[in-house]
């Protein structure tokens, strides 16, 4: 019999998913079969495989030693080697990415404008590939470890939005931060410049819907008779004006801090445009008459940057270093 004792880094996940990662050479069907036959038990008792693991749990595998070792061998080493080759290339090729924060469970990166957060098509080199390439180059991951867990981006930014992105380095880091993001426990703040003189602060609410054909979002204050509320997402965006100023070619512009309460596609861009204050440089939601002036000023993308992340109190064991941590990363366009 083989016994596996679960540590804090592997807690908070379902037993079947944990076993699939731990025994990549076994395959899902064999694992489920052995669970049904009671050849795999949890804390000495029969299980379904859907139980959530906790630190200190013991999994018993009634396998011969040679069977166990065979099951531990990754099936996809060749594929993982190809993945690492692409990630190493991304690490060498993509420029301007900076590590803002790193611990054993997560990585926070400053993504420049023009870089995808994740692949859109196969063989894209995105921030996700850069992160794995970075971790491979410092010895944190290799082809074997990728068979058990693949680090990934947890919050995405539009290609032409810059700022902080969280990457899960471990299953604990990934699960914890994904849940915090999903439950809106991580506060996310952006800095942006908008067209027009916008003062004060306000909380905006609206109905959000995206047209995938043209990759554009519409925000409505109210629905018309006959429109189905289930076809829309309710969104909330808060802004606070920091200062307003006159720009020779653009007229009045305003610097805002925006808190993204909900996190839907293009939410900040569409919401600010909806109230009449599009983001400077936003060619999709802005006023086309300023396009030539913006290009002549070297502004080709929206001035929107994820600059501050605030983590909550009372994080799970192994994640205490992030409790109440505030990370700040200012945009280059503001520093200029």
C-alpha positions in Angstrom: 0.0 0.0 0.0 1.1 3.5 -0.8 0.1 6.5 1.4 0.1 10.1 0.3 -0.3 12.8 2.9 -1.8 16.0 1.6 0.0 19.2 2.4 -1.3 22.8 2.5 -0.3 23.5 -1.1 -2.5 20.7 -2.4 -5.5 21.4 -0.2 -8.8 23.0 -1.3 -9.1 20.7 -4.4 -11.2 17.7 -5.3 -9.5 14.4 -4.7 -10.1 13.1 -8.2 -8.4 16.1 -9.8 -5.5 15.8 -7.3 -5.0 12.2 -8.3 -5.2 12.9 -12.0 -2.3 15.4 -11.5 -0.4 13.1 -9.2 -0.8 10.0 -11.4 -0.6 11.3 -15.0 0.4 7.9 -16.3 -2.7 6.3 -15.0 -5.4 8.1 -17.0 -8.7 9.3 -15.7 -10.6 6.1 -16.4 -8.2 3.9 -14.4 -8.3 6.3 -11.4 -12.1 6.3 -11.3 -12.2 2.5 -11.7 -9.8 2.1 -8.7 -11.9 4.5 -6.6 -15.0 2.5 -7.3 -13.2 -0.8 -6.4 -11.9 0.8 -3.1 -8.3 0.4 -4.3 -8.0 4.2 -3.6 -9.4 5.4 -0.2 -9.4 8.7 1.7 -8.5 8.6 5.4 -9.2 4.8 5.3 -12.7 5.2 4.0 -14.4 4.7 0.6 -14.9 7.9 -1.4 -16.6 9.2 -4.5 -13.6 11.3 -5.7 -15.5 14.6 -5.3 -14.4 15.2 -1.7 -12.4 18.4 -1.0 -8.9 17.7 0.4 -7.6 19.3 3.5 -4.1 19.5 4.9 -3.2 16.2 6.7 -5.6 14.1 4.8 -4.2 10.7 3.9 -4.9 8.9 0.5 -4.3 5.2 0.5 -3.4 3.5 -2.9 -3.5 -0.2 -2.9 -1.0 -0.5 -5.7 2.2 -2.4 -6.1 5.3 -0.2 -5.9 6.1 -0.7 -9.6 2.5 0.1 -10.7 2.6 3.3 -8.6 5.9 4.4 -10.1 4.5 3.8 -13.6 1.4 5.8 -12.9 3.5 8.7 -11.7 5.4 9.0 -15.0 4.0 11.8 -17.1 2.3 10.8 -20.4 2.9 14.1 -22.1 6.6 14.9 -21.6 7.1 15.5 -25.4 4.2 17.9 -25.5 5.4 19.7 -22.3 8.9 20.0 -23.9 7.3 21.7 -26.9 5.3 24.0 -24.5 8.5 24.9 -22.7 10.3 25.7 -26.0 7.5 28.2 -26.9 7.6 29.6 -23.4 11.4 30.0 -23.4 11.0 31.8 -26.8 8.4 34.1 -25.3 10.6 34.9 -22.3 13.5 35.8 -24.7 11.3 37.7 -27.2 8.6 39.7 -25.3 10.0 42.9 -23.9 9.0 45.3 -21.2 7.4 42.8 -18.8 8.4 43.3 -15.2 8.0 41.2 -12.0 6.2 43.4 -9.4 5.9 40.7 -6.7 6.7 37.0 -6.3 6.4 34.4 -3.5 6.2 30.6 -3.6 2.6 30.6 -4.7 2.0 33.5 -7.0 3.7 35.9 -9.4 2.5 39.4 -10.2 3.6 40.9 -13.5 3.4 44.3 -15.1 2.1 43.7 -18.6 2.9 46.4 -21.2 0.5 47.5 -23.9 0.4 45.3 -27.0 0.9 41.9 -25.3 -1.9 39.3 -24.9 -2.6 38.1 -21.4 -3.3 34.6 -22.8 -3.0 32.9 -26.2 -5.8 33.7 -28.7 -4.6 31.0 -31.1 -2.1 28.1 -30.8 1.5 29.2 -30.7 0.7 32.8 -29.7 3.4 34.2 -27.3 1.4 35.8 -24.5 2.1 36.9 -20.9 1.2 33.4 -19.9 4.0 31.9 -22.0 6.4 34.5 -20.8 5.6 33.7 -17.1 6.2 29.9 -17.7 9.4 30.7 -19.5 10.5 32.9 -16.6 9.7 30.2 -14.1 11.5 27.6 -16.3 14.6 29.7 -16.5 14.8 30.2 -12.7 14.3 26.4 -12.1 10.8 26.6 -10.7 9.1 24.4 -13.4 10.2 21.8 -15.9 8.5 19.3 -18.3 7.7 16.9 -15.5 6.2 19.5 -13.2 4.0 20.8 -16.0 2.3 17.3 -16.2 1.1 17.9 -12.6 0.4 21.7 -12.7 0.7 24.4 -15.3 1.1 28.0 -14.0 -1.4 30.4 -15.6 -2.7 33.9 -15.7 -5.6 34.4 -13.3 -6.9 37.8 -14.3 -6.8 39.0 -17.9 -6.3 42.5 -19.3 -7.1 43.5 -22.9 -4.1 43.4 -25.2 -3.7 47.2 -25.2 -4.4 47.7 -21.5 -1.3 47.7 -19.3 -0.7 46.8 -15.7 -0.7 44.1 -13.1 -1.7 40.5 -13.8 -1.7 37.7 -11.2 -0.1 34.3 -12.2 -0.7 31.2 -10.1 2.6 29.4 -9.6 1.1 26.6 -7.5 -2.3 24.9 -7.2 -2.8 26.6 -3.8 -1.9 30.0 -5.2 -4.1 29.5 -8.3 -7.1 28.1 -6.4 -6.9 30.7 -3.7 -6.6 33.8 -6.0 -9.1 32.5 -8.5 -11.7 32.2 -5.7 -10.8 35.6 -4.4 -11.2 37.1 -7.8 -14.5 35.2 -8.5 -15.9 36.4 -5.1 -14.6 40.0 -5.6 -12.4 39.9 -2.6 -9.4 41.3 -4.4 -9.7 45.0 -5.0 -8.5 46.1 -8.4 -7.8 49.8 -9.2 -6.9 51.4 -12.6 -5.6 54.7 -13.7 -6.9 56.2 -16.9 -7.1 59.5 -18.8 -10.5 60.4 -20.3 -11.7 63.0 -22.8 -13.5 65.9 -21.1 -13.7 67.5 -17.8 -14.9 64.9 -15.3 -14.8 65.9 -11.6 -15.9 64.2 -8.3 -16.6 60.6 -7.8 -19.5 58.2 -8.8 -20.5 54.6 -8.8 -21.8 53.5 -12.2 -24.3 50.6 -12.7 -25.4 49.2 -16.0 -26.4 46.3 -18.2 -23.5 44.9 -20.1 -23.6 42.8 -23.3 -20.8 41.9 -25.8 -21.2 41.4 -29.5 -18.6 38.7 -30.2 -18.8 39.3 -34.0 -17.3 42.7 -33.7 -15.7 42.3 -30.3 -17.5 45.3 -28.8 -19.5 45.9 -25.7 -22.7 47.9 -25.2 -23.7 49.3 -21.8 -27.3 50.2 -21.1 -28.7 52.1 -18.1 -32.1 50.4 -18.5 -33.6 47.7 -20.6 -36.3 48.3 -23.1 -39.7 46.4 -22.9 -39.2 42.9 -24.2 -35.5 42.8 -23.5 -34.5 39.8 -21.4 -32.4 40.7 -18.3 -30.8 37.2 -18.5 -29.1 38.3 -21.8 -27.1 41.0 -19.9 -24.6 41.1 -17.1 -25.1 43.7 -14.3 -21.9 45.6 -13.9 -20.6 48.1 -11.4 -17.7 50.6 -12.0 -16.5 53.3 -9.5 -14.4 56.3 -10.4 -12.7 59.1 -8.6 -11.4 62.2 -10.4 -7.8 63.0 -9.5 -7.3 66.1 -11.6 -8.5 67.8 -14.8 -6.3 69.6 -17.2 -6.2 71.3 -20.6 -4.3 69.7 -23.5 -3.5 71.8 -26.5 -4.8 69.4 -29.2 -7.4 67.4 -27.2 -9.0 70.1 -25.0 -10.1 69.1 -21.5 -8.9 65.7 -20.2 -9.2 64.1 -16.8 -7.1 61.7 -14.8 -9.2 59.1 -12.9 -8.8 56.3 -10.5 -11.3 53.6 -11.4 -12.2 50.6 -9.2 -13.4 47.6 -11.2 -16.0 46.1 -8.9 -17.3 43.6 -11.4 -14.9 42.4 -14.1 -16.5 42.0 -17.5 -14.9 42.4 -20.9 -14.1 46.0 -21.9 -16.1 47.1 -18.8 -14.2 50.3 -17.9 -13.7 51.4 -21.5 -17.4 50.9 -22.4 -18.8 52.3 -19.2 -16.8 55.6 -19.3 -17.6 56.0 -23.0 -21.3 55.4 -22.2 -21.4 58.4 -19.9 -19.7 60.6 -22.4 -16.0 60.4 -21.3 -14.2 57.9 -23.5 -10.6 56.9 -22.6 -7.8 58.9 -24.3 -6.4 56.7 -27.1 -9.4 54.3 -27.2 -10.1 53.9 -30.9 -12.9 51.4 -30.4 -15.0 53.4 -27.9 -13.6 56.9 -28.4 -14.3 59.8 -30.8 -12.7 59.2 -34.2 -12.2 62.9 -34.8 -9.3 62.9 -32.3 -7.5 59.9 -33.9 -5.1 61.9 -36.0 -4.2 64.2 -33.1 -3.6 61.2 -30.9 -1.4 59.4 -33.4 0.7 62.6 -33.9 1.2 62.6 -30.1 2.4 59.0 -30.2 -0.8 57.7 -28.5 -2.0 54.6 -30.3 -3.7 52.7 -27.5 -6.0 53.5 -24.6 -4.4 55.0 -21.6 -5.7 52.5 -19.1 -3.5 50.8 -16.6 -4.1 48.3 -13.7 -2.0 50.0 -11.1 -3.1 48.8 -7.6 -4.2 45.4 -6.2 -5.4 45.0 -2.6 -5.6 41.6 -1.0 -8.0 40.8 1.8 -7.4 39.6 5.4 -7.5 36.0 6.6 -6.1 34.1 3.7 -5.7 30.3 3.9 -2.6 28.6 5.4 0.3 29.0 3.1 -1.0 32.3 1.7 -0.6 34.5 4.8 2.1 36.6 3.1 -0.5 38.1 0.9 -2.9 39.1 3.7 -3.8 42.8 3.4 -0.9 43.3 0.9 -1.1 46.3 -1.4 0.7 46.2 -4.7 1.2 49.4 -6.7 2.7 49.7 -10.2 2.4 53.1 -12.0 1.9 53.4 -15.8 4.8 54.7 -18.0 2.5 57.2 -19.7 1.8 58.9 -16.3 5.5 58.9 -15.3 6.3 60.9 -18.5 
